[in-house]
Amino acid sequence: MKKMGTESIDVLSDKYTEIVIETDEENPTTITEITNEDANVANGYRIRLTPNYDRD
């Protein structure tokens, strides 16, 4: 997995600490893991975030 930048991405709330995206198989393969401090993504995939431009 490739590690993304070093800047905090701050996309999660107090309710969730991590997002894991994986294949829907008996033995799933992890595609990406996202926390507020880090994002790891498998080779051949990418993560795109769209900011809220209306946020104060």
C-alpha positions as CSV (number, residue, x, y, z in Angstrom):
1,M,0.0,0.0,0.0
2,K,1.1,3.5,-0.8
3,K,1.0,6.1,2.0
4,M,-0.5,9.5,1.2
5,G,0.8,12.9,2.3
6,T,1.9,13.8,5.8
7,E,-0.8,16.5,6.4
8,S,-3.8,15.6,8.6
9,I,-6.8,15.0,6.4
10,D,-9.5,15.4,9.2
11,V,-12.3,13.5,7.4
12,L,-13.7,11.4,10.3
13,S,-15.9,12.3,13.3
14,D,-15.9,11.2,16.9
15,K,-18.2,8.4,15.9
16,Y,-15.7,6.7,13.5
17,T,-12.0,6.3,13.8
18,E,-11.2,4.6,10.5
19,I,-12.6,3.8,7.1
20,V,-11.6,0.5,5.5
21,I,-12.5,-0.2,1.9
22,E,-12.0,-3.8,0.8
23,T,-13.1,-6.3,-1.8
24,D,-16.3,-8.4,-1.3
25,E,-14.7,-11.8,-1.2
26,E,-14.4,-14.6,1.3
27,N,-10.8,-13.5,2.0
28,P,-11.1,-9.7,1.3
29,T,-8.3,-7.6,0.0
30,T,-7.9,-4.2,1.6
31,I,-8.0,-1.4,-1.0
32,T,-7.6,1.6,1.3
33,E,-7.5,2.5,5.0
34,I,-8.3,6.1,6.0
35,T,-7.9,7.7,9.4
36,N,-7.7,11.4,10.3
37,E,-3.9,11.2,10.3
38,D,-3.2,8.9,7.4
39,A,-4.5,7.3,4.2
40,N,-3.0,4.1,2.7
41,V,-4.1,3.0,-0.7
42,A,-3.3,-0.2,-2.7
43,N,-1.3,0.2,-5.9
44,G,-3.5,1.0,-8.9
45,Y,-6.1,2.9,-6.8
46,R,-6.4,6.4,-5.6
47,I,-8.4,8.5,-3.1
48,R,-10.0,11.7,-4.1
49,L,-11.5,14.1,-1.5
50,T,-13.8,17.0,-2.5
51,P,-13.7,19.8,0.1
52,N,-16.9,21.6,1.2
53,Y,-16.4,25.0,-0.4
54,D,-19.3,26.5,1.6
55,R,-17.8,25.6,5.0
56,D,-17.0,28.7,7.1
